[in-house]
Amino acid sequence: MKKSVNLLLSDDEKVKLRERKIKISELIRFAPDEIASILKASPQRAKEINALIEFQSIPSLGINFATELIGQGYYSLKQLAGKDAIDLFDAFEKHVGAWADPCVEDSYRLLVHYIKHGETGKKWWNFTAERKAYRAEHGFPADRPARAWYELPEYKK
């Protein structure tokens, strides 16, 4: 597990942790129902926090990737087990309506690798050559979004 993960906690949630003398880094030890109780949060919010913890447990995958997975309706690695990295990436691009930076595809490849093999020391950039070889042979889907991710209004410049 990483030393720290970004859980996108509100100021109120941080206050509740301080009142209980619980560090943010200690939330990884709690189940979603316990997180809900500690933070006086809804079950949905606790599920999101738990997902942020679980997804960021994968080396080199951070908060942005974790929130992208949640945005697509995934809340656990178990939900993603058996899925194909290329299919997940192509679905992600359709979901956001734009083509993504190539490192995002590498991150999906790492995600699937991690689910299958556990911690092997690989980071997302270890999948760059594999992605390049695959795309050189197979290209992208014909219906791939034409707009780039950095053209989206929510992209922070």
N, CA, C and O of each residue as an XYZ file, in Angstrom:
628
protein
N       0.846     -1.184      0.000
C       0.000      0.000      0.000
C       0.884      1.238      0.000
O       1.918      1.286      0.665
N       0.455      2.230     -0.757
C       1.175      3.496     -0.797
C       1.147      4.146      0.582
O       0.274      3.865      1.403
N       2.114      5.014      0.815
C       2.144      5.740      2.082
C       0.890      6.576      2.276
O       0.322      6.623      3.367
N       0.465      7.234      1.206
C      -0.732      8.059      1.318
C      -1.560      7.951      0.048
O      -1.038      7.761     -1.051
N      -2.849      8.076      0.233
C      -3.770      8.088     -0.893
C      -4.641      9.330     -0.751
O      -4.886      9.806      0.358
N      -5.096      9.841     -1.867
C      -5.972     11.005     -1.869
C      -7.405     10.491     -1.853
O      -7.828      9.799     -2.780
N      -8.142     10.819     -0.821
C      -9.512     10.330     -0.686
C     -10.550     11.406     -0.979
O     -11.749     11.168     -0.830
N     -10.105     12.573     -1.390
C     -11.020     13.670     -1.706
C     -12.005     13.926     -0.564
O     -13.199     14.120     -0.789
N     -11.486     13.924      0.655
C     -12.336     14.144      1.821
C     -12.725     15.613      1.931
O     -11.930     16.510      1.647
N     -13.952     15.833      2.346
C     -14.417     17.200      2.587
C     -13.813     17.699      3.903
O     -13.296     16.914      4.698
N     -13.884     18.996      4.116
C     -13.396     19.560      5.378
C     -14.153     18.960      6.551
O     -13.562     18.675      7.592
N     -15.458     18.765      6.390
C     -16.282     18.181      7.445
C     -15.837     16.747      7.755
O     -15.781     16.349      8.918
N     -15.525     15.986      6.722
C     -15.067     14.604      6.934
C     -13.720     14.586      7.659
O     -13.481     13.726      8.507
N     -12.850     15.526      7.329
C     -11.553     15.613      8.006
C     -11.730     15.969      9.480
O     -11.023     15.445     10.340
N     -12.677     16.861      9.767
C     -12.968     17.230     11.153
C     -13.445     16.001     11.924
O     -13.023     15.774     13.057
N     -14.315     15.217     11.317
C     -14.830     14.014     11.983
C     -13.707     13.017     12.275
O     -13.718     12.354     13.312
N     -12.752     12.914     11.372
C     -11.599     12.038     11.620
C     -10.768     12.563     12.791
O     -10.363     11.793     13.662
N     -10.518     13.862     12.810
C      -9.737     14.454     13.908
C     -10.439     14.241     15.247
O      -9.788     13.933     16.245
N     -11.755     14.402     15.275
C     -12.517     14.194     16.514
C     -12.350     12.768     17.025
O     -12.332     12.534     18.234
N     -12.229     11.822     16.109
C     -12.077     10.405     16.483
C     -10.604     10.000     16.598
O     -10.287      8.846     16.886
N      -9.711     10.969     16.368
C      -8.265     10.729     16.415
C      -7.837      9.619     15.448
O      -7.028      8.752     15.777
N      -8.408      9.683     14.252
C      -8.080      8.726     13.192
C      -7.383      9.496     12.076
O      -7.884     10.513     11.597
N      -6.222      8.994     11.673
C      -5.494      9.606     10.564
C      -6.111      9.145      9.249
O      -6.660      8.047      9.164
N      -6.016      9.988      8.229
C      -6.538      9.630      6.905
C      -5.924      8.318      6.443
O      -6.621      7.463      5.896
N      -4.632      8.157      6.658
C      -3.938      6.936      6.225
C      -4.459      5.681      6.928
O      -4.262      4.572      6.430
N      -5.110      5.838      8.061
C      -5.646      4.691      8.801
C      -6.988      4.212      8.256
O      -7.437      3.122      8.610
N      -7.632      4.999      7.409
C      -8.933      4.596      6.860
C      -8.838      3.318      6.036
O      -9.840      2.630      5.846
N      -7.644      2.995      5.544
C      -7.487      1.779      4.736
C      -7.805      0.522      5.534
O      -8.069     -0.530      4.952
N      -7.782      0.617      6.860
C      -8.044     -0.551      7.710
C      -9.532     -0.802      7.954
O      -9.904     -1.814      8.549
N     -10.373      0.111      7.499
C     -11.792      0.025      7.812
C     -12.623     -0.431      6.619
O     -12.314     -0.122      5.468
N     -13.678     -1.169      6.923
C     -14.643     -1.597      5.903
C     -15.559     -0.414      5.573
O     -15.652      0.533      6.354
N     -16.236     -0.465      4.421
C     -17.113      0.653      4.038
C     -18.160      1.021      5.093
O     -18.425      2.205      5.303
N     -18.755      0.034      5.755
C     -19.765      0.364      6.767
C     -19.138      1.079      7.963
O     -19.768      1.935      8.584
N     -17.898      0.723      8.280
C     -17.197      1.407      9.367
C     -16.827      2.836      8.957
O     -16.917      3.762      9.763
N     -16.416      3.004      7.709
C     -16.102      4.346      7.198
C     -17.354      5.221      7.259
O     -17.286      6.384      7.655
N     -18.490      4.658      6.868
C     -19.755      5.406      6.919
C     -20.060      5.850      8.344
O     -20.482      6.984      8.570
N     -19.845      4.959      9.298
C     -20.113      5.273     10.696
C     -19.148      6.342     11.223
O     -19.567      7.294     11.882
N     -17.879      6.177     10.932
C     -16.860      7.128     11.398
C     -17.123      8.527     10.852
O     -17.057      9.511     11.589
N     -17.421      8.610      9.562
C     -17.593      9.912      8.904
C     -19.035     10.403      8.902
O     -19.325     11.508      8.443
N     -19.937      9.570      9.422
C     -21.367      9.870      9.359
C     -21.748     10.167      7.906
O     -22.441     11.136      7.595
N     -21.261      9.288      7.044
C     -21.447      9.442      5.598
C     -22.476      8.444      5.095
O     -22.776      7.453      5.761
N     -23.005      8.713      3.932
C     -23.946      7.785      3.306
C     -23.205      6.519      2.895
O     -21.986      6.539      2.720
N     -23.936      5.416      2.742
C     -23.289      4.192      2.250
C     -22.608      4.412      0.896
O     -21.550      3.839      0.636
N     -23.206      5.235      0.038
C     -22.610      5.517     -1.273
C     -21.275      6.245     -1.125
O     -20.301      5.906     -1.797
N     -21.231      7.238     -0.250
C     -19.981      7.983     -0.037
C     -18.906      7.060      0.532
O     -17.749      7.128      0.119
N     -19.278      6.205      1.468
C     -18.317      5.262      2.042
C     -17.808      4.294      0.978
O     -16.633      3.925      0.973
N     -18.694      3.891      0.084
C     -18.313      3.005     -1.027
C     -17.301      3.702     -1.940
O     -16.340      3.081     -2.394
N     -17.519      4.985     -2.205
C     -16.590      5.763     -3.033
C     -15.224      5.883     -2.364
O     -14.192      5.707     -3.013
N     -15.219      6.180     -1.074
C     -13.952      6.306     -0.348
C     -13.211      4.979     -0.361
O     -12.000      4.942     -0.582
N     -13.931      3.892     -0.126
C     -13.310      2.570     -0.150
C     -12.728      2.268     -1.534
O     -11.645      1.694     -1.644
N     -13.447      2.654     -2.580
C     -12.957      2.441     -3.949
C     -11.698      3.268     -4.205
O     -10.753      2.778     -4.823
N     -11.677      4.509     -3.741
C     -10.482      5.342     -3.904
C      -9.277      4.692     -3.234
O      -8.171      4.712     -3.773
N      -9.497      4.121     -2.063
C      -8.426      3.423     -1.350
C      -7.955      2.219     -2.159
O      -6.758      2.045     -2.386
N      -8.899      1.392     -2.590
C      -8.545      0.160     -3.297
C      -7.850      0.441     -4.627
O      -6.828     -0.175     -4.929
N      -8.383      1.350     -5.416
C      -7.792      1.622     -6.729
C      -6.406      2.256     -6.610
O      -5.519      1.961     -7.411
N      -6.218      3.122     -5.619
C      -4.910      3.752     -5.454
C      -3.893      2.841     -4.777
O      -2.735      3.222     -4.607
N      -4.316      1.647     -4.390
C      -3.360      0.684     -3.830
C      -2.466      0.107     -4.919
O      -1.437     -0.499     -4.620
N      -2.846      0.290     -6.174
C      -2.055     -0.199     -7.303
C      -0.920      0.794     -7.549
O      -1.167      1.986     -7.734
N       0.319      0.308     -7.551
C       1.460      1.211     -7.736
C       1.346      2.045     -9.008
O       1.023      1.522    -10.074
N       1.604      3.308     -8.894
C       1.640      4.326     -9.951
C       0.266      4.741    -10.470
O       0.182      5.541    -11.401
N      -0.807      4.217     -9.893
C      -2.148      4.672    -10.276
C      -2.650      5.611     -9.183
O      -2.666      5.256     -8.004
N      -3.052      6.788     -9.578
C      -3.420      7.801     -8.603
C      -4.886      8.164     -8.598
O      -5.740      7.436     -9.104
N      -5.148      9.310     -8.012
C      -6.508      9.775     -7.782
C      -7.283      9.977     -9.076
O      -8.465      9.640     -9.133
N      -6.657     10.513    -10.111
C      -7.395     10.753    -11.351
C      -7.886      9.452    -11.965
O      -9.035      9.360    -12.398
N      -7.029      8.457    -12.002
C      -7.430      7.169    -12.562
C      -8.522      6.538    -11.694
O      -9.492      5.984    -12.212
N      -8.358      6.626    -10.380
C      -9.355      6.065     -9.462
C     -10.720      6.721     -9.662
O     -11.740      6.032     -9.691
N     -10.745      8.042     -9.800
C     -12.031      8.719     -9.995
C     -12.628      8.398    -11.362
O     -13.850      8.365    -11.510
N     -11.776      8.160    -12.363
C     -12.281      7.749    -13.679
C     -12.995      6.404    -13.582
O     -14.054      6.215    -14.182
N     -12.418      5.472    -12.827
C     -13.048      4.162    -12.663
C     -14.394      4.296    -11.951
O     -15.382      3.685    -12.359
N     -14.428      5.092    -10.895
C     -15.677      5.306    -10.163
C     -16.710      5.968    -11.070
O     -17.890      5.620    -11.026
N     -16.277      6.906    -11.878
C     -17.172      7.580    -12.814
C     -17.824      6.639    -13.811
O     -18.892      6.928    -14.350
N     -17.171      5.513    -14.050
C     -17.723      4.504    -14.955
C     -18.535      3.448    -14.201
O     -19.041      2.504    -14.806
N     -18.659      3.610    -12.882
C     -19.479      2.689    -12.099
C     -18.732      1.539    -11.457
O     -19.353      0.592    -10.974
N     -17.408      1.604    -11.442
C     -16.614      0.551    -10.798
C     -16.230      0.996     -9.395
O     -15.812      2.133     -9.176
N     -16.385      0.067     -8.444
C     -16.072      0.380     -7.055
C     -15.128     -0.620     -6.414
O     -14.790     -0.482     -5.238
N     -14.696     -1.626     -7.166
C     -13.765     -2.603     -6.602
C     -12.987     -3.294     -7.709
O     -13.424     -3.348     -8.859
N     -11.836     -3.817     -7.344
C     -11.040     -4.592     -8.294
C     -11.782     -5.865     -8.678
O     -11.645     -6.354     -9.799
N     -12.561     -6.396     -7.754
C     -13.335     -7.612     -8.031
C     -14.299     -7.386     -9.204
O     -14.483     -8.277    -10.033
N     -14.905     -6.211     -9.273
C     -15.805     -5.874    -10.385
C     -15.079     -5.881    -11.722
O     -15.683     -6.148    -12.761
N     -13.800     -5.590    -11.696
C     -13.007     -5.471    -12.917
C     -12.305     -6.774    -13.304
O     -11.738     -6.880    -14.391
N     -12.347     -7.758    -12.415
C     -11.676     -9.037    -12.679
C     -12.242     -9.675    -13.942
O     -13.455     -9.703    -14.151
N     -11.345    -10.186    -14.779
C     -11.748    -10.860    -16.010
C     -11.978     -9.930    -17.183
O     -12.238    -10.388    -18.296
N     -11.886     -8.639    -16.951
C     -12.097     -7.683    -18.046
C     -10.796     -7.477    -18.818
O      -9.704     -7.687    -18.290
N     -10.932     -7.064    -20.065
C      -9.807     -6.843    -20.957
C      -9.392     -5.370    -20.920
O     -10.242     -4.480    -20.968
N      -8.097     -5.121    -20.835
C      -7.591     -3.749    -20.740
C      -7.987     -2.903    -21.944
O      -8.343     -1.735    -21.790
N      -7.929     -3.478    -23.127
C      -8.254     -2.725    -24.341
C      -9.735     -2.367    -24.357
O     -10.103     -1.242    -24.695
N     -10.579     -3.323    -23.993
C     -12.019     -3.050    -23.929
C     -12.329     -1.976    -22.888
O     -13.143     -1.086    -23.130
N     -11.674     -2.066    -21.725
C     -11.887     -1.060    -20.681
C     -11.466      0.329    -21.158
O     -12.167      1.315    -20.932
N     -10.318      0.392    -21.817
C      -9.825      1.681    -22.310
C     -10.744      2.250    -23.386
O     -11.094      3.429    -23.345
N     -11.132      1.420    -24.344
C     -12.023      1.892    -25.409
C     -13.355      2.371    -24.828
O     -13.905      3.377    -25.276
N     -13.873      1.647    -23.826
C     -15.124      2.048    -23.169
C     -14.935      3.369    -22.423
O     -15.830      4.214    -22.411
N     -13.772      3.542    -21.806
C     -13.488      4.799    -21.107
C     -13.530      5.976    -22.074
O     -14.149      6.999    -21.784
N     -12.874      5.834    -23.221
C     -12.866      6.935    -24.189
C     -14.285      7.276    -24.646
O     -14.630      8.449    -24.787
N     -15.091      6.266    -24.872
C     -16.485      6.517    -25.265
C     -17.239      7.202    -24.125
O     -18.041      8.107    -24.357
N     -16.977      6.768    -22.909
C     -17.645      7.324    -21.730
C     -17.372      8.825    -21.593
O     -18.287      9.601    -21.318
N     -16.115      9.232    -21.785
C     -15.781     10.651    -21.635
C     -15.997     11.442    -22.920
O     -16.011     12.673    -22.901
N     -16.166     10.737    -24.035
C     -16.417     11.409    -25.305
C     -15.193     12.053    -25.920
O     -15.300     13.020    -26.675
N     -14.026     11.512    -25.591
C     -12.776     12.050    -26.135
C     -11.708     10.966    -26.112
O     -11.762     10.032    -25.313
N     -10.730     11.114    -27.014
C      -9.618     10.173    -26.937
C      -8.706     10.617    -25.810
O      -8.574     11.805    -25.517
N      -8.077      9.627    -25.184
C      -7.282      9.889    -23.982
C      -5.788      9.847    -24.270
O      -5.339      9.304    -25.279
N      -5.047     10.429    -23.364
C      -3.595     10.357    -23.405
C      -3.183      8.881    -23.409
O      -3.800      8.080    -22.707
N      -2.167      8.503    -24.173
C      -1.757      7.098    -24.234
C      -1.402      6.488    -22.877
O      -1.549      5.280    -22.690
N      -0.941      7.298    -21.938
C      -0.599      6.738    -20.628
C      -1.831      6.180    -19.921
O      -1.704      5.314    -19.055
N      -3.015      6.662    -20.275
C      -4.243      6.130    -19.681
C      -4.446      4.686    -20.138
O      -4.841      3.835    -19.341
N      -4.181      4.408    -21.404
C      -4.283      3.024    -21.876
C      -3.259      2.150    -21.161
O      -3.560      1.015    -20.793
N      -2.055      2.670    -20.964
C      -1.038      1.919    -20.221
C      -1.525      1.634    -18.798
O      -1.259      0.566    -18.247
N      -2.230      2.585    -18.215
C      -2.759      2.415    -16.861
C      -3.811      1.313    -16.813
O      -3.857      0.544    -15.853
N      -4.656      1.228    -17.839
C      -5.633      0.138    -17.890
C      -4.927     -1.207    -18.027
O      -5.369     -2.204    -17.456
N      -3.847     -1.237    -18.774
C      -3.080     -2.474    -18.915
C      -2.479     -2.878    -17.567
O      -2.491     -4.056    -17.210
N      -1.956     -1.904    -16.821
C      -1.435     -2.189    -15.484
C      -2.551     -2.683    -14.570
O      -2.362     -3.650    -13.831
N      -3.694     -2.041    -14.611
C      -4.833     -2.434    -13.785
C      -5.169     -3.907    -13.983
O      -5.284     -4.656    -13.012
N      -5.325     -4.321    -15.223
C      -5.677     -5.713    -15.526
C      -4.546     -6.651    -15.106
O      -4.803     -7.728    -14.570
N      -3.310     -6.251    -15.344
C      -2.152     -7.055    -14.933
C      -2.154     -7.238    -13.413
O      -1.953     -8.349    -12.921
N      -2.378     -6.163    -12.681
C      -2.389     -6.203    -11.219
C      -3.498     -7.123    -10.702
O      -3.285     -7.893     -9.766
N      -4.662     -7.042    -11.304
C      -5.775     -7.896    -10.878
C      -5.425     -9.366    -11.092
O      -5.744    -10.208    -10.253
N      -4.776     -9.675    -12.203
C      -4.421    -11.068    -12.518
C      -3.237    -11.586    -11.711
O      -3.228    -12.744    -11.294
N      -2.230    -10.729    -11.486
C      -0.959    -11.201    -10.937
C      -0.579    -10.613     -9.583
O       0.396    -11.055     -8.976
N      -1.321     -9.635     -9.103
C      -0.950     -8.982     -7.851
C       0.233     -8.044     -8.055
O       0.557     -7.660     -9.179
N       0.857     -7.692     -6.966
C       1.985     -6.757     -6.996
C       3.210     -7.433     -7.614
O       3.740     -8.401     -7.068
N       3.647     -6.913     -8.750
C       4.831     -7.458     -9.431
C       5.921     -6.402     -9.594
O       6.961     -6.664    -10.197
N       5.681     -5.224     -9.060
C       6.655     -4.152     -9.193
C       6.493     -3.340    -10.466
O       7.222     -2.372    -10.680
N       5.542     -3.724    -11.315
C       5.344     -2.992    -12.572
C       4.574     -1.699    -12.316
O       3.727     -1.612    -11.427
N       4.902     -0.712    -13.125
C       4.220      0.580    -13.118
C       3.558      0.759    -14.480
O       3.806     -0.025    -15.396
N       2.719      1.784    -14.620
C       1.986      1.939    -15.883
C       2.922      2.069    -17.077
O       2.604      1.574    -18.158
N       4.057      2.718    -16.910
C       4.962      2.937    -18.041
C       5.644      1.655    -18.518
O       6.232      1.633    -19.599
N       5.570      0.588    -17.720
C       6.107     -0.696    -18.166
C       5.253     -1.325    -19.262
O       5.645     -2.337    -19.843
N       4.099     -0.744    -19.551
C       3.191     -1.289    -20.558
C       3.177     -0.466    -21.848
O       2.394     -0.747    -22.756
N       4.030      0.537    -21.931
C       4.065      1.411    -23.103
C       4.428      0.653    -24.373
O       3.760      0.811    -25.395
N       5.463     -0.159    -24.326
C       5.893     -0.908    -25.524
C       4.799     -1.865    -25.978
O       4.549     -2.008    -27.175
N       4.149     -2.519    -25.022
C       3.051     -3.447    -25.339
C       1.912     -2.704    -26.040
O       1.372     -3.180    -27.038
N       1.553     -1.534    -25.507
C       0.487     -0.731    -26.111
C       0.860     -0.298    -27.524
O       0.058     -0.420    -28.450
N       2.068      0.201    -27.682
C       2.505      0.675    -28.999
C       2.475     -0.453    -30.022
O       2.041     -0.255    -31.157
N       2.936     -1.635    -29.622
C       2.935     -2.782    -30.541
C       1.506     -3.170    -30.905
O       1.208     -3.441    -32.068
N       0.627     -3.196    -29.910
C      -0.771     -3.560    -30.163
C      -1.421     -2.553    -31.108
O      -2.066     -2.946    -32.080
N      -1.260     -1.271    -30.834
C      -1.915     -0.249    -31.656
C      -1.306     -0.183    -33.058
O      -2.010      0.135    -34.017
N      -0.026     -0.475    -33.191
C       0.595     -0.504    -34.525
C      -0.029     -1.603    -35.377
O      -0.191     -1.447    -36.587
N      -0.378     -2.714    -34.734
C      -0.974     -3.837    -35.465
C      -2.482     -3.689    -35.643
O      -3.014     -3.999    -36.708
N      -3.170     -3.218    -34.609
C      -4.641     -3.223    -34.616
C      -5.284     -1.847    -34.754
O      -6.464     -1.752    -35.093
N      -4.541     -0.800    -34.501
C      -5.116      0.539    -34.563
C      -6.157      0.768    -33.472
O      -6.168      0.091    -32.444
N      -7.026      1.734    -33.722
C      -8.084      2.082    -32.775
C      -9.435      1.777    -33.400
O      -9.530      1.630    -34.619
N     -10.485      1.680    -32.586
C     -11.820      1.433    -33.138
C     -12.240      2.548    -34.105
O     -11.852      3.704    -33.940
N     -13.019      2.192    -35.091
C     -13.492      3.167    -36.086
C     -14.337      4.267    -35.439
O     -14.367      5.398    -35.923
N     -15.017      3.931    -34.349
C     -15.882      4.912    -33.685
C     -15.189      5.621    -32.512
O     -15.854      6.163    -31.629
N     -13.871      5.614    -32.511
C     -13.130      6.307    -31.453
C     -13.469      7.797    -31.498
O     -13.531      8.381    -32.579
N     -13.689      8.416    -30.338
C     -13.996      9.850    -30.335
C     -12.913     10.661    -31.047
O     -11.726     10.345    -30.958
N     -13.335     11.705    -31.749
C     -12.406     12.542    -32.512
C     -11.793     13.650    -31.658
O     -10.689     14.118    -31.935
N     -12.507     14.059    -30.630
C     -12.035     15.150    -29.780
C     -10.979     14.629    -28.804
O     -11.068     13.495    -28.335
N      -9.986     15.455    -28.502
C      -8.929     15.090    -27.557
C      -9.357     15.393    -26.128
O     -10.168     16.289    -25.893
N      -8.818     14.655    -25.188
C      -9.146     14.828    -23.770
C      -8.870     16.250    -23.291
O      -9.605     16.771    -22.452
N      -7.830     16.879    -23.806
C      -7.486     18.226    -23.344
C      -8.415     19.297    -23.919
O      -8.316     20.465    -23.543
N      -9.310     18.912    -24.822
C     -10.304     19.844    -25.352
C     -11.600     19.822    -24.540
O     -12.497     20.630    -24.784
N     -11.700     18.911    -23.586
C     -12.900     18.824    -22.755
C     -12.969     20.026    -21.813
O     -11.941     20.482    -21.312
N     -14.178     20.538    -21.573
C     -14.314     21.719    -20.704
C     -13.798     21.474    -19.283
O     -13.314     22.402    -18.634
N     -13.898     20.242    -18.800
C     -13.472     19.964    -17.429
C     -11.960     19.796    -17.281
O     -11.447     19.688    -16.167
N     -11.247     19.776    -18.418
C      -9.789     19.659    -18.358
C      -9.200     20.932    -17.762
O      -9.474     22.040    -18.223
N      -8.391     20.750    -16.736
C      -7.775     21.899    -16.054
C      -6.464     22.245    -16.742
O      -5.519     21.456    -16.728
N      -6.412     23.405    -17.332
C      -5.200     23.827    -18.052
C      -4.241     24.540    -17.148
O      -3.172     24.961    -17.591
